[in-house]
Amino acid sequence: MNASHGPHGPCSCSCCSLHPPPGLTRRQFVVRLGATAAGVGLAGPRALAADAGGPPARRALSVQPVLVYSTPVRREATSWRGWGGIQTEGDADAEVARIGKELARVKATAGVPLEIGPVEKVKSDAAAAEVAKKPCDVRILYAAGGGVRTLESLIAPDRDTLMFLRHDPGPVYVWYEIVHPRLLRKTVDEYGQPGLDVHDIAIDEPDELAWRLRALSGLRNTLGTKIVAIGGASGWGAGGQKAPSIAKDVWKFDIVDVPYAALAPRLQAAMDDPDRRRRAAAEAGRLLGGWRVAMGTGRDFLDRAFIMTDVFRDLMREAGAGAITVNHCMGTIMGISKTTACMPLSFLNDEGWLAFCESDFVVIPSGVLLHKISGLPVFLNDPTTPHGGIVTLAHCTAPRKMDGRRLEPVKILTHFESDYGAAPKVEFRVGQVCTNLVPDFANKEWIGFEGEIAGNPFLDICRSQCDVRIRGDEVALLERMKGFHWMMSYGNYLRECGYALRKAGVGFQDLSGGEKAEG
């Protein structure tokens, strides 16, 4: 992108370019960087100040499993039992043990913090009413038997409810047959059960519960996010003017405004502190001495980036926030820091914080949601025009620890539009499957698609750049793109994102073959 691509003149994107330092041709620069970046490095930046605690941990999702069953009594010459393999107390006890083992595996593999309570046994309306009083985030109904009223009393519109049904290998549940016509549709054609729909039902496979719990955990940990906004909250373009309000109203974000008038003296004091300068220089030296790191900008820019990282970290800790964003990052912050915010945001994302440039609250909720679902760093990026099955994604800052464990190779260059400061050119893992989210300005319907990292070009665009092969409907992507910025993570989390967005009242279209989720 160039500085005049905004709909109303210069935009505030923190994109980057690849100009070689004075005295080097572009070819010489590329060769030098490639030679320096060999090897494997696993260490990342460390805090300059004494450790005062890392990012806030994701809140555990409390889960209450409930086995609903019946113990019918034989009667002569009439139907006395319904479908199903749970007919006695012994059957129910065996099923409780089976459920407990399955949920233990779900907890171990879900990838999100879960607090799973003991399985409650319910076979009467009175027992259901007592269980319904117990607090939890999510109730899982194992609907082996029981009547409609019993199930209805365990479902509340203000609490997430999942239902698990057994078919094969059994023991088969009666509600495997009748959940749709009797519970969801109340014996008519229209849906009529608040708090439960067809997308909340899992059959046979415990992993069908795991990914739904992952989505619900991600959504609950996204709602109410506290985020520090340096220079205030904004939204890209004319369409993004309402984005901060949407973030507060729909996503319940708590946006802590830190004006530049308050940041400037604090940052200057940190830059003037001899001890901070020494520690920053030492940290920069350790980073540059590591494998998979190449340097292509002035060392002072990197040293000051470490000091700014420390200040940003302190701001989040003081606010009790787990996220930060920087407005006017293509201008204002450069003048007061004598570097760019690109490296600090990259460092913070690798540490587990959420750190975004541009203060674009059109896209920031998608980054928070994707991170809270996946547990991985996310890459806020500028998309290009899809063509030939490829779309190029780029921005001046990207995490290196994209898989949450291993640092990708990086070349530390200048920020493109300004040819100033320090910005990372992260080499994304070729062949890696990735999730790509495309939020719209109005927060009405997002789209998403699965991609594959096809290459890391070296174009005169934002420093961290990758070509992504589109695994899905390229024409639909081209036609339906809305908003501007996109969000990317390693792995495929489209199913979870679509489910979470449905719960949030936002539509979602998975262009890689998933069903459309209506908000």
C-alpha positions as CSV (number, residue, x, y, z in Angstrom):
1,M,0.0,0.0,0.0
2,N,1.1,3.5,-0.5
3,A,0.4,6.5,1.7
4,S,-2.5,7.7,-0.4
5,H,-4.6,4.6,-0.6
6,G,-7.2,5.6,1.9
7,P,-10.6,6.6,0.7
8,H,-10.1,10.2,2.1
9,G,-6.4,10.7,1.4
10,P,-3.5,9.3,3.4
11,C,-4.4,6.4,5.6
12,S,-2.8,5.3,8.9
13,C,-1.6,1.8,7.9
14,S,1.7,0.7,9.4
15,C,3.0,-1.0,6.3
16,C,6.6,-1.4,5.2
17,S,9.2,-1.6,2.3
18,L,12.5,-3.1,1.5
19,H,15.1,-0.4,0.8
20,P,18.7,-1.5,1.4
21,P,20.9,0.6,3.7
22,P,23.2,3.2,2.1
23,G,26.1,1.6,0.3
24,L,24.4,-1.7,-0.5
25,T,22.6,-2.6,-3.7
26,R,19.3,-4.4,-3.3
27,R,20.8,-7.7,-4.5
28,Q,23.7,-7.4,-2.1
29,F,21.3,-6.7,0.7
30,V,19.2,-9.8,-0.1
31,V,22.3,-12.0,-0.3
32,R,23.5,-10.7,3.1
33,L,20.2,-11.2,4.8
34,G,19.8,-14.7,3.4
35,A,23.2,-15.7,4.6
36,T,22.7,-14.3,8.1
37,A,19.2,-15.8,8.6
38,A,20.3,-19.5,8.5
39,G,19.8,-21.8,11.5
40,V,17.1,-22.3,14.1
41,G,16.4,-20.0,17.0
42,L,13.9,-20.6,19.9
43,A,14.6,-17.7,22.2
44,G,12.5,-14.5,22.1
45,P,12.8,-11.0,23.7
46,R,12.7,-10.7,27.4
47,A,11.3,-8.0,29.6
48,L,13.7,-5.2,30.5
49,A,12.1,-4.7,33.9
50,A,11.7,-7.3,36.6
51,D,8.9,-9.7,35.7
52,A,5.7,-8.3,37.0
53,G,3.5,-11.0,35.5
54,G,2.7,-11.9,31.9
55,P,-0.5,-11.6,29.9
56,P,-3.8,-12.4,31.8
57,A,-4.6,-16.1,31.4
58,R,-7.7,-17.2,29.6
59,R,-10.5,-17.7,32.0
60,A,-11.5,-21.3,32.4
61,L,-14.9,-22.3,31.0
62,S,-17.0,-24.1,33.6
63,V,-18.8,-27.1,32.2
64,Q,-21.7,-29.0,33.8
65,P,-22.4,-32.5,32.2
66,V,-25.9,-33.9,32.9
67,L,-27.1,-37.4,32.0
68,V,-30.9,-37.3,31.4
69,Y,-32.3,-40.8,31.5
70,S,-35.3,-42.9,32.4
71,T,-35.8,-46.2,34.3
72,P,-39.1,-47.5,32.9
73,V,-41.1,-50.3,34.5
74,R,-42.4,-53.2,32.5
75,R,-46.2,-53.3,32.0
76,E,-48.1,-56.2,30.3
77,A,-49.7,-55.8,26.9
78,T,-48.7,-52.2,26.3
79,S,-45.7,-50.1,25.3
80,W,-43.8,-49.4,28.5
81,R,-40.3,-48.2,27.3
82,G,-39.0,-45.8,24.7
83,W,-36.0,-46.2,22.4
84,G,-32.6,-46.3,24.0
85,G,-29.9,-48.4,25.7
86,I,-30.0,-46.7,29.1
87,Q,-33.0,-48.3,30.9
88,T,-31.7,-49.1,34.4
89,E,-29.7,-47.5,37.2
90,G,-26.9,-49.9,36.3
91,D,-27.0,-48.7,32.7
92,A,-26.9,-45.1,34.0
93,D,-24.0,-45.7,36.3
94,A,-22.0,-47.2,33.5
95,E,-22.9,-44.3,31.2
96,V,-21.7,-41.8,33.8
97,A,-18.4,-43.5,34.0
98,R,-18.1,-43.5,30.2
99,I,-19.0,-39.8,30.0
100,G,-16.4,-39.0,32.7
101,K,-13.6,-40.7,30.7
102,E,-14.6,-39.0,27.5
103,L,-14.7,-35.6,29.1
104,A,-11.3,-36.1,30.7
105,R,-9.9,-36.6,27.2
106,V,-11.8,-33.6,25.9
107,K,-10.3,-31.5,28.7
108,A,-6.8,-32.7,27.9
109,T,-7.0,-32.1,24.1
110,A,-9.4,-29.1,23.7
111,G,-6.5,-26.5,23.9
112,V,-8.5,-24.2,26.2
113,P,-8.9,-24.1,30.0
114,L,-11.9,-26.1,31.1
115,E,-13.4,-26.8,34.5
116,I,-15.6,-29.8,34.1
117,G,-17.8,-30.8,37.0
118,P,-19.0,-34.3,37.9
119,V,-21.8,-35.8,35.8
120,E,-25.2,-35.0,37.3
121,K,-27.8,-37.8,36.9
122,V,-31.4,-36.5,36.2
123,K,-34.5,-38.6,35.6
124,S,-37.2,-36.3,36.9
125,D,-38.5,-32.8,36.5
126,A,-37.7,-32.1,40.1
127,A,-34.1,-33.3,39.8
128,A,-33.7,-31.2,36.6
129,A,-35.0,-28.1,38.4
130,E,-32.3,-28.5,41.2
131,V,-29.5,-29.0,38.7
132,A,-30.7,-26.0,36.7
133,K,-30.0,-23.8,39.7
134,K,-26.3,-24.7,39.7
135,P,-24.1,-22.0,38.1
136,C,-22.0,-22.9,35.0
137,D,-20.9,-21.4,31.7
138,V,-21.9,-24.4,29.6
139,R,-24.3,-27.3,30.3
140,I,-23.9,-30.5,28.3
141,L,-27.1,-32.6,28.1
142,Y,-26.5,-36.3,27.5
143,A,-30.0,-36.9,26.4
144,A,-30.4,-40.7,26.8
145,G,-34.0,-40.4,27.9
146,G,-36.4,-38.2,29.8
147,G,-39.3,-36.1,28.7
148,V,-39.4,-32.7,26.9
149,R,-40.2,-30.8,30.1
150,T,-37.2,-32.2,31.8
151,L,-34.9,-31.1,29.0
152,E,-36.6,-27.7,28.7
153,S,-35.9,-27.0,32.3
154,L,-32.2,-27.5,31.8
155,I,-31.9,-25.2,28.9
156,A,-31.7,-21.4,29.4
157,P,-31.4,-18.7,26.8
158,D,-28.8,-16.9,28.9
159,R,-26.5,-19.9,29.3
160,D,-24.8,-21.9,26.5
161,T,-26.2,-25.5,26.2
162,L,-24.8,-28.4,24.2
163,M,-26.4,-31.7,23.6
164,F,-24.6,-35.0,23.1
165,L,-26.3,-38.0,21.5
166,R,-25.2,-41.5,20.9
167,H,-25.9,-43.5,17.8
168,D,-23.0,-45.9,17.0
169,P,-21.6,-47.8,18.8
170,G,-24.2,-46.9,21.4
171,P,-25.8,-47.3,23.8
172,V,-28.2,-45.4,21.5
173,Y,-30.1,-42.4,23.0
174,V,-33.8,-41.9,22.5
175,W,-33.3,-38.2,21.7
176,Y,-31.1,-39.3,18.7
177,E,-34.5,-40.0,17.1
178,I,-36.7,-37.2,18.3
179,V,-34.6,-34.1,19.3
180,H,-35.5,-32.3,16.0
181,P,-39.3,-32.8,15.9
182,R,-40.1,-32.9,19.6
183,L,-37.6,-30.6,21.3
184,L,-36.4,-28.1,18.7
185,R,-39.6,-27.8,16.7
186,K,-42.2,-28.7,19.4
187,T,-44.1,-31.0,17.0
188,V,-44.6,-28.3,14.4
189,D,-42.4,-27.1,11.4
190,E,-41.0,-24.0,13.1
191,Y,-38.1,-23.9,15.6
192,G,-39.3,-23.1,19.1
193,Q,-36.6,-23.9,21.6
194,P,-34.7,-20.9,22.9
195,G,-31.1,-21.6,23.9
196,L,-30.6,-24.7,21.7
197,D,-30.5,-25.2,18.0
198,V,-29.2,-27.8,15.6
199,H,-25.7,-26.5,15.7
200,D,-25.4,-27.2,19.4
201,I,-25.9,-30.9,18.9
202,A,-23.0,-33.3,18.8
203,I,-23.3,-37.0,18.0
204,D,-21.0,-39.9,18.9
205,E,-17.7,-38.2,18.7
206,P,-16.4,-36.4,21.8
207,D,-14.3,-34.1,19.5
208,E,-17.6,-32.7,18.3
209,L,-17.9,-31.3,21.9
210,A,-14.3,-30.3,22.1
211,W,-14.3,-27.9,19.1
212,R,-17.6,-26.3,20.3
213,L,-16.2,-25.8,23.8
214,R,-13.1,-24.3,22.2
215,A,-15.3,-21.8,20.4
216,L,-17.4,-21.0,23.4
217,S,-14.3,-20.5,25.5
218,G,-12.9,-18.2,22.8
219,L,-16.1,-16.1,22.7
220,R,-16.4,-15.8,26.5
221,N,-12.8,-14.7,26.8
222,T,-13.2,-12.2,23.9
223,L,-16.3,-10.5,25.4
224,G,-15.2,-7.8,27.8
225,T,-11.6,-7.6,26.5
226,K,-9.7,-4.7,28.1
227,I,-7.4,-3.1,25.6
228,V,-5.1,-0.1,25.9
229,A,-5.5,2.2,22.9
230,I,-2.5,4.6,22.5
231,G,-3.7,7.6,20.6
232,G,-7.3,6.6,21.0
233,A,-9.6,4.1,19.2
234,S,-10.4,4.3,15.6
235,G,-11.6,2.3,12.5
236,W,-10.2,2.2,9.0
237,G,-11.8,4.3,6.3
238,A,-15.2,5.8,6.1
239,G,-16.9,2.5,6.8
240,G,-14.9,2.0,10.1
241,Q,-16.0,5.2,11.8
242,K,-18.5,3.3,14.1
243,A,-16.0,0.5,14.8
244,P,-15.0,1.6,18.3
245,S,-18.7,1.8,19.3
246,I,-19.4,-1.6,17.8
247,A,-16.5,-3.0,19.7
248,K,-17.9,-1.7,22.9
249,D,-21.6,-2.5,22.3
250,V,-21.3,-6.0,20.6
251,W,-18.0,-7.3,21.9
252,K,-18.2,-5.4,25.3
253,F,-14.6,-4.2,24.9
254,D,-13.2,-1.9,27.6
255,I,-11.0,0.5,25.7
256,V,-8.5,2.3,27.9
257,D,-7.5,5.5,26.0
258,V,-3.9,6.6,26.5
259,P,-3.4,9.9,24.7
260,Y,0.0,10.8,23.2
261,A,0.2,13.7,25.6
262,A,0.4,11.2,28.4
263,L,2.6,8.7,26.6
264,A,5.3,11.1,25.3
265,P,6.8,12.2,28.7
266,R,6.7,8.6,30.0
267,L,8.4,7.2,26.9
268,Q,11.0,10.0,27.0
269,A,11.8,9.3,30.6
270,A,12.3,5.6,29.7
271,M,14.5,6.5,26.8
272,D,16.6,8.8,29.1
273,D,17.1,6.2,31.8
274,P,20.7,4.9,31.5
275,D,19.8,1.6,33.1
276,R,17.0,1.0,30.7
277,R,19.3,1.9,27.8
278,R,21.9,-0.6,28.9
279,R,19.4,-3.4,29.4
280,A,17.8,-2.6,26.0
281,A,21.2,-2.7,24.3
282,A,21.9,-6.0,25.9
283,E,18.6,-7.5,24.9
284,A,19.1,-6.3,21.3
285,G,22.5,-7.8,21.3
286,R,21.2,-11.2,22.4
287,L,18.4,-11.1,19.8
288,L,20.9,-10.3,17.0
289,G,23.2,-13.0,18.2
290,G,20.6,-15.6,17.8
291,W,20.0,-17.9,14.9
292,R,17.4,-17.0,12.2
293,V,17.8,-13.2,12.8
294,A,19.2,-10.8,10.3
295,M,19.7,-7.1,10.7
296,G,19.0,-4.5,8.0
297,T,18.4,-1.2,9.8
298,G,20.1,1.0,12.4
299,R,21.0,-0.6,15.7
300,D,19.6,2.4,17.6
301,F,16.2,1.8,16.2
302,L,16.2,-1.7,17.6
303,D,17.5,-0.6,21.0
304,R,14.8,2.0,21.4
305,A,12.2,-0.6,20.3
306,F,13.1,-2.7,23.3
307,I,12.6,0.2,25.6
308,M,9.2,1.0,24.0
309,T,8.2,-2.7,24.4
310,D,8.9,-2.3,28.1
311,V,6.7,0.8,28.4
312,F,3.9,-0.8,26.4
313,R,4.0,-3.8,28.7
314,D,3.9,-1.6,31.8
315,L,0.8,0.2,30.4
316,M,-1.1,-3.0,30.0
317,R,-0.1,-4.3,33.4
318,E,-1.2,-1.1,35.1
319,A,-4.5,-1.1,33.2
320,G,-5.1,-4.8,33.9
321,A,-5.3,-5.3,30.1
322,G,-4.1,-8.1,28.0
323,A,-4.1,-6.2,24.7
324,I,-2.7,-2.9,23.2
325,T,-3.1,-1.1,20.0
326,V,-1.3,2.0,18.6
327,N,-3.1,4.7,16.6
328,H,-1.2,7.0,14.2
329,C,1.6,4.5,14.1
330,M,2.8,5.7,10.7
331,G,3.7,9.1,12.1
332,T,3.0,10.4,15.6
333,I,4.7,7.6,17.6
334,M,7.8,7.8,15.4
335,G,8.5,11.4,16.4
336,I,8.4,10.8,20.1
337,S,10.1,7.4,20.2
338,K,12.7,7.9,17.4
339,T,11.8,4.4,16.2
340,T,8.7,2.6,15.1
341,A,6.1,0.5,17.0
342,C,6.6,-2.5,14.6
343,M,9.1,-4.5,16.7
344,P,7.4,-3.8,20.1
345,L,4.1,-5.2,18.7
346,S,5.9,-8.2,17.3
347,F,7.7,-8.9,20.6
348,L,4.5,-8.6,22.7
349,N,2.6,-10.9,20.5
350,D,5.3,-13.5,20.8
351,E,5.1,-13.1,24.6
352,G,1.3,-14.0,24.6
353,W,-0.1,-10.5,24.7
354,L,-2.3,-9.1,21.9
355,A,-0.7,-6.2,20.2
356,F,-2.1,-4.5,17.1
357,C,-1.1,-1.5,15.0
358,E,-3.5,1.2,13.6
359,S,-6.1,0.9,16.4
360,D,-8.5,-0.4,13.7
361,F,-11.4,-1.8,15.8
362,V,-13.1,-3.1,12.6
363,V,-10.5,-6.0,12.6
364,I,-9.2,-6.1,16.2
365,P,-12.2,-8.1,17.5
366,S,-11.4,-10.8,15.0
367,G,-7.9,-10.9,16.2
368,V,-8.9,-11.3,19.8
369,L,-11.5,-14.0,19.0
370,L,-9.0,-16.0,16.8
371,H,-6.3,-15.8,19.5
372,K,-8.7,-16.8,22.3
373,I,-9.9,-19.8,20.3
374,S,-6.5,-20.9,19.0
375,G,-4.2,-19.8,21.8
376,L,-1.8,-18.7,19.1
377,P,-0.5,-15.3,18.0
378,V,-2.4,-13.6,15.1
379,F,-1.3,-11.5,12.2
380,L,-3.2,-8.4,11.3
381,N,-2.6,-7.7,7.7
382,D,-3.4,-5.7,4.6
383,P,-4.9,-8.0,1.9
384,T,-4.5,-7.6,-1.8
385,T,-6.5,-8.7,-4.8
386,P,-7.1,-12.5,-5.0
387,H,-6.0,-13.9,-8.4
388,G,-4.9,-17.2,-9.7
389,G,-5.7,-18.9,-6.4
390,I,-3.3,-16.6,-4.5
391,V,-3.7,-13.6,-2.3
392,T,-0.7,-11.6,-0.9
393,L,-1.0,-10.6,2.8
394,A,1.4,-8.0,4.3
395,H,2.0,-5.7,7.2
396,C,4.8,-4.0,9.0
397,T,4.5,-6.1,12.1
398,A,3.9,-9.8,12.6
399,P,4.6,-12.3,15.4
400,R,7.4,-14.7,14.9
401,K,6.1,-17.4,17.2
402,M,3.1,-18.1,14.9
403,D,2.7,-21.7,16.1
404,G,3.0,-20.7,19.8
405,R,6.3,-22.4,20.2
406,R,9.0,-21.9,17.6
407,L,10.3,-18.5,16.4
408,E,10.2,-18.1,12.6
409,P,13.2,-16.5,10.8
410,V,13.1,-12.7,10.7
411,K,14.9,-9.9,8.9
412,I,14.8,-6.6,10.8
413,L,14.4,-3.8,8.3
414,T,13.0,-0.3,8.2
415,H,9.3,0.5,8.1
416,F,8.4,0.8,4.4
417,E,6.5,4.0,3.9
418,S,8.9,6.0,6.2
419,D,12.1,3.9,5.5
420,Y,12.7,4.5,9.2
421,G,12.8,2.6,12.4
422,A,12.8,-1.2,12.8
423,A,10.2,-3.6,11.4
424,P,10.2,-7.4,11.2
425,K,10.1,-9.3,7.9
426,V,8.9,-12.6,9.3
427,E,9.4,-15.7,7.1
428,F,6.2,-17.6,7.4
429,R,6.3,-21.4,7.2
430,V,5.8,-22.5,3.6
431,G,3.1,-25.2,3.4
432,Q,1.5,-24.1,6.7
433,V,-2.3,-24.2,6.8
434,C,-3.8,-21.0,8.0
435,T,-7.1,-19.4,9.0
436,N,-8.0,-16.1,7.3
437,L,-10.8,-13.9,8.7
438,V,-12.3,-11.0,6.7
439,P,-14.5,-8.8,9.0
440,D,-17.0,-6.4,7.4
441,F,-17.3,-2.7,8.5
442,A,-20.8,-3.2,9.9
443,N,-20.0,-6.4,11.9
444,K,-22.9,-8.1,10.3
445,E,-21.3,-10.9,8.3
446,W,-17.7,-11.9,8.2
447,I,-16.2,-14.3,5.7
448,G,-13.3,-16.7,6.1
449,F,-11.2,-19.3,4.3
450,E,-8.5,-21.8,4.8
451,G,-5.2,-21.0,3.2
452,E,-1.8,-22.4,2.7
453,I,1.4,-20.3,2.9
454,A,2.8,-20.6,-0.6
455,G,5.8,-18.2,-0.3
456,N,7.5,-15.2,1.3
457,P,8.1,-12.7,-1.4
458,F,10.4,-9.7,-1.1
459,L,8.2,-7.0,-2.7
460,D,8.2,-3.2,-2.1
461,I,5.3,-3.5,0.3
462,C,4.8,-4.1,4.0
463,R,7.8,-6.0,5.5
464,S,6.1,-9.2,6.8
465,Q,4.5,-10.6,3.6
466,C,3.3,-13.9,2.4
467,D,1.5,-15.3,-0.6
468,V,-1.4,-17.5,0.6
469,R,-2.9,-20.2,-1.6
470,I,-6.7,-20.0,-1.3
471,R,-8.2,-23.3,-0.4
472,G,-11.8,-22.3,-1.2
473,D,-13.9,-20.3,-3.6
474,E,-11.7,-17.6,-4.9
475,V,-14.5,-15.9,-7.0
476,A,-16.7,-15.7,-3.9
477,L,-13.8,-14.2,-1.9
478,L,-13.2,-11.6,-4.6
479,E,-16.9,-10.7,-4.8
480,R,-17.7,-10.7,-1.1
481,M,-14.7,-9.0,0.4
482,K,-15.8,-6.2,2.7
483,G,-14.0,-4.0,5.3
484,F,-10.3,-3.8,4.8
485,H,-7.8,-5.4,7.2
486,W,-7.8,-9.2,7.6
487,M,-6.6,-11.5,10.4
488,M,-4.5,-14.7,10.0
489,S,-3.3,-17.5,12.3
490,Y,-1.7,-20.8,11.7
491,G,-4.1,-23.8,11.8
492,N,-7.7,-24.1,10.7
493,Y,-10.1,-22.6,13.2
494,L,-12.9,-21.7,10.8
495,R,-15.4,-24.1,12.3
496,E,-14.9,-22.7,15.8
497,C,-15.0,-19.1,14.6
498,G,-18.3,-19.6,12.7
499,Y,-19.9,-21.2,15.8
500,A,-18.7,-18.4,18.1
501,L,-19.9,-15.7,15.7
502,R,-23.3,-17.3,15.5
503,K,-23.5,-17.0,19.3
504,A,-22.4,-13.4,19.1
505,G,-25.1,-12.6,16.5
506,V,-22.7,-12.1,13.6
507,G,-23.1,-14.0,10.4
508,F,-20.2,-16.0,8.9
509,Q,-19.5,-17.6,5.5
510,D,-16.8,-20.2,5.3
511,L,-15.6,-20.0,1.7
512,S,-13.6,-23.3,2.1
513,G,-16.7,-25.4,2.2
514,G,-18.2,-24.9,5.6
515,E,-21.8,-24.1,6.1
516,K,-23.0,-20.5,6.2
517,A,-23.6,-19.4,9.8
518,E,-26.4,-16.9,10.2
519,G,-26.0,-14.4,13.1
